Every structure is written in structure tokens, then in C-alpha cells.
Amino acid sequence: MKRILLLCIAFIPLTASSATVKDRATAKCIAIKTEQQQFTCMQKLAEQGKVQAQGLLGSMYEQGQGIIKNYKKALYWYEQAAKQGDVDSQLKLGGMYEKGQGIAKDDKQALYWYEQAAKKGNAQAQFSIGGMYEQGQGVAKDDKQALYWYTKAAKQGNVGAQVILGGMYDQGQGIAKDDKQALYWYTKAAKQGDVMVQNLLGYMYEQGKGIAQNDKQALYWYTKAAMQDNLEAQRKLGFMYLDGQGVTKNDRKAFYWLQKAAEQGDVKAQGLLGHMYEKGQGVVKNYKKALSWVQKAAKQGNVDAQRTLGLMYLYGQGIAKNDKQALYWYTKAAKQGDMDAQLKLGVMYLFGEGVTKDGKQALYWYEQAATKGNVHAQLELGYMYEKGQGVKQDNITAYAWFLIASSNGNKTAENESQDLEDKMNREQIDQGQAMAEKLAATIQHKQAQ
């Protein structure tokens, strides 16, 4: 499994309204209603050396709260507070050096200030140090040191550290691979509401990756993530309710979650939603809505939607019948390797259904479907070679395709092969059977791809 990397975890801004203030004078500044007056009050106290006021003034400059945003001045006041030992300011100062805000980017200075805060137990600073060791940022890359700092932060409940720690145990990065520890830390983060890890746990339980397969647990974690609007989890829930996987089959709930995912732009959910509207599965049948969702998915390249759209245009379902559009979308799906669309194109070209009859095109698309294992296409190829439709009449090749279809359980093909044997000599039968064996090997190879 690929490890989840948290590429960026934003610092939580230090705001005047959220800071725990011990200094009474600073607390009075915070109680002032207007931000401009808060700033004026805080500035006076900061200039008097009040450490919390200095840190809060830095935050006000950083956020543009009561004053025009100014990173240089924010940096200055954070530094004043940090030098007096203010942990939050040390953390923020490290962040500004790391990001190059108000000063040239300096990873070593960032690390220094993070370490000052981390020594006093600040979990976010510990997490940041872990990241710097993991990436070799301002310090030699060292996975063991990264693991050490992530563990300190994770034990204090830092969600980002818990997620990455789970990933390190999952991949054996900086420590021996340990599925139980990976699951432990992932679960810690998921219980704190980390939506990405909730979805990951759903996947792990569903697939049995590093853990015993458990559809009910998969459903539980997918539901947690889906309720936080995680698109993948919503789609997965839709599929699970549709298939009755880990839960009683429920088309209405399947439709509900697939609609959620579709509305977020998930192409697979859009295509399936269109299909459900078309069939009236979990929702009242509605061809117009089916068409709308299918078009969205088809235009994004979803092969199932392209095939369904071809069908809707061919038979005028939810839209005026349009043979050219039907042909266009069936061809789109067929060129992506969709066996059902290939079979349908074979039928359309053979019988002139919505298109001019074309035996060669029919033969081509039947062959595409037949070599993927489609029994009906195999049978039709037998007929085409027997009758010389779109191809030179050839009993040996016809016989070979009948044998292939017969071996896949088609009784009609079995009867046709027996009838054809009566018209063939021993040598021709042997040639047909040899050809069938080669065709079967080709089909088996394609199905294995």
C-alpha cells in the first residue's frame, strides 16, 4: 500500500480570542470589542515587554487583524516573545523561518525555534521537527529521528503525527514494518476525525491490507469519512450498499451515497447514477436525469457511461433518437476496450441497426469482443465465416469459432459445430480444431492482461 504523505499541515493561527492569557492587562486588551482598539492596546503592552502581548501582537500583524498584514513586524514581535520563552511564539517563529515569511527562508533557524518549543512539550513543534528530519530539511535526513519526534507528538494527540507514524510503521520506514502499530496509529487519527485516514481504514479493512478482511469495519470507516464529504468513501459506500457487501443490499442507500459522490464530480458515481435512473434502481425511473448524469460521465471518458449513452441515443431514451450519436458513443466505449460496446457495434453493422450495413466493420468488432471472451460474438463470427458475411466463406474458421463458443457453454454453437462437421472432411476438422486451440490461447492471454 502506498504510504499517505501529509504534504502540508497548516499552522493554527495564534489569535487574540483563542490565546490563554495569564497577564491581566493583556486580557483586558483582548476584551476590547474592536480589532483596531485591541491592536493599539496590545502594542502598548508589547512595547512594555509583556510577553503574551508581544506574541499576540505578532499574530495580529501576521493575520492582518486590526492592522495591515506585515510579516516582518510579525516576525519581530514573535522573536521578542520567543526570546522570553513564549512557546507559541517559538513555534510561530519557526514556521515563519521555514516558510520564508518576513525573512529569507532559513531551515536551520526554523529547526532551532521548533526545538525550543518542542523541549517544552509543544506537540506541533515536535511534529514539525519530525517532518524536517524525514525530509532532510535543515538537518541530515534521518528516519529514526523523524520517528522519534513524530512519536512524541503523536502521543500528545497530534493527528498529523499519528497519520505519518502509521505510514512509517506501514512501510517500515525508520523502523521494522509493523502492521499492528500502523493500524493503532491510523485508528488513533481516525477517531479524532481525520477524514483521509478514515477512508484509508475503510480500504484496509475492505481489502484485508495488513489486517484481517472485515466488510463491516470497512463500512463503518467509509461511513465516517463519507459523512465528512470524502468523495472516495461516498462512492465506496454506494458500491457496498449496491452489492450488499458487509451490509444488507439497499438500492436506496446506494443511490444516496452515489449521488453525493456524483455531485462532487466523481465520474464513476455519475455513470452509475445515470444507470440507476435509467433502470429505476433505488430511485424512480427518469430518463432525462439518467441522460444528464450519463453525459457528465461519458464526456469525462467513463466507458460504462459512454456505452449507456450510445444505448439511449439508439433507442431514444430521455432524448430524441439519434443514430449518429449512438454510433459515436458506442465507438468511444468500444475503442476503450468495452466488450459489450464492441458486441453492439458488431450487431449494428451486421444488421444495419442505426447505421449502413458493413460486413467488414461487423467482423472487426465481433472479433474484438470475441477475443475478450464474449460468447455471443464468438457464435456470430462462426455464422459470418460460414455464410461469407463481410469475409470470404471459410468453414474451417467458422468451425473453430463454433468450437470456442461451444466450449464456453453455448448450446447453439455446439449444434452448429456438429452440423458443420458433416460438411467437412477429416483434414478440415483437424485444422479447425487446431485453429480453435490457438484462438483459445489468444483469448486466455487477453483475459489475463
SULFEN-V283930 format. One record per backbone hydrogen bond with DSSP energy under -0.5 kcal/mol. NH is the residue of the N-H (numbers start at 1). CO is the residue of the C=O. Records with the same first field share a line. If there is no record, write none. Layout:
BEGIN
NH->CO + CO
END
This chain:
BEGIN
6->4
7->5
10->8
13->11
15->13
18->15
19->15
21->19
22->20
27->23
28->24
29->25
30->26
31->27
32->28 + 29
38->34
39->35
40->36
41->37
42->38
43->39
44->40
45->41
46->42
47->43
48->44
49->46
50->45
51->49
54->50
55->51
56->52
57->53
58->54
59->55
60->56
61->57
62->58
63->59
64->60
65->60
66->64
70->61
74->70
75->71
76->72
77->73
78->74
79->75
80->76
81->77
82->78
83->79
84->80 + 81
85->82
86->81
87->85
90->86
91->87
92->88
93->89
94->90
95->91
96->92
97->93
98->94
99->95
100->96
101->96
102->100
106->97
110->106
111->107
112->108
113->109
114->110
115->111
116->112
117->113
118->114
119->115
120->116 + 117
121->118
122->117
123->121
126->122
127->123
128->124
129->125
130->126
131->127
132->128
133->129
134->130
135->131
136->132
137->132
138->136
142->133
146->142
147->143
148->144
149->145
150->146
151->147
152->148
153->149
154->150
155->151
156->152 + 153
157->154
158->153
159->157
162->158
163->159
164->160
165->161
166->162
167->163
168->164
169->165
170->166
171->167
172->168
173->168
174->172
178->169
182->178
183->179
184->180
185->181
186->182
187->183
188->184
189->185
190->186
191->187
192->188 + 189
193->190
194->189
195->193
198->194
199->195
200->196
201->197
202->198
203->199
204->200
205->201
206->202
207->203
208->204
209->204
210->208
214->205
218->214
219->215
220->216
221->217
222->218
223->219
224->220
225->221
226->222
227->223
228->225
229->226
230->225
231->229
234->230
235->231
236->232
237->233
238->234
239->235
240->236
241->237
242->238
243->239
244->240
245->240
246->244
250->241
254->250
255->251
256->252
257->253
258->254
259->255
260->256
261->257
262->258
263->259
264->260 + 261
265->262
266->261
267->265
270->266
271->267
272->268
273->269
274->270
275->271
276->272
277->273
278->274
279->275
280->276
281->276
282->280
286->277
290->286
291->287
292->288
293->289
294->290
295->291
296->292
297->293
298->294
299->295
300->296 + 297
301->298
302->297
303->301
306->302
307->303
308->304
309->305
310->306
311->307
312->308
313->309
314->310
315->311
316->312
317->312
318->316
322->313
326->322
327->323
328->324
329->325
330->326
331->327
332->328
333->329
334->330
335->331
336->332 + 333
337->334
338->333
339->337
342->338
343->339
344->340
345->341
346->342
347->343
348->344
349->345
350->346
351->347
352->348
353->348
354->352
358->349
362->358
363->359
364->360
365->361
366->362
367->363
368->364
369->365
370->366
371->367
372->369
373->370
374->369
375->373
378->374
379->375
380->376
381->377
382->378
383->379
384->380
385->381
386->382
387->383
388->384
389->384
390->388
394->385
398->394
399->395
400->396
401->397
402->398
403->399
404->400
405->401
406->402
407->403
408->404 + 405
409->406
410->405
411->409
414->410
415->411
416->412
417->413
418->414
419->415
420->416
421->417
422->418
423->420
424->421
429->425
430->426
431->427
432->428
433->429
434->430
435->431
436->432
437->433
438->434
439->435
440->436
441->437
442->438
443->439
444->440
445->441
446->442
447->443
448->444
449->445 + 446
END
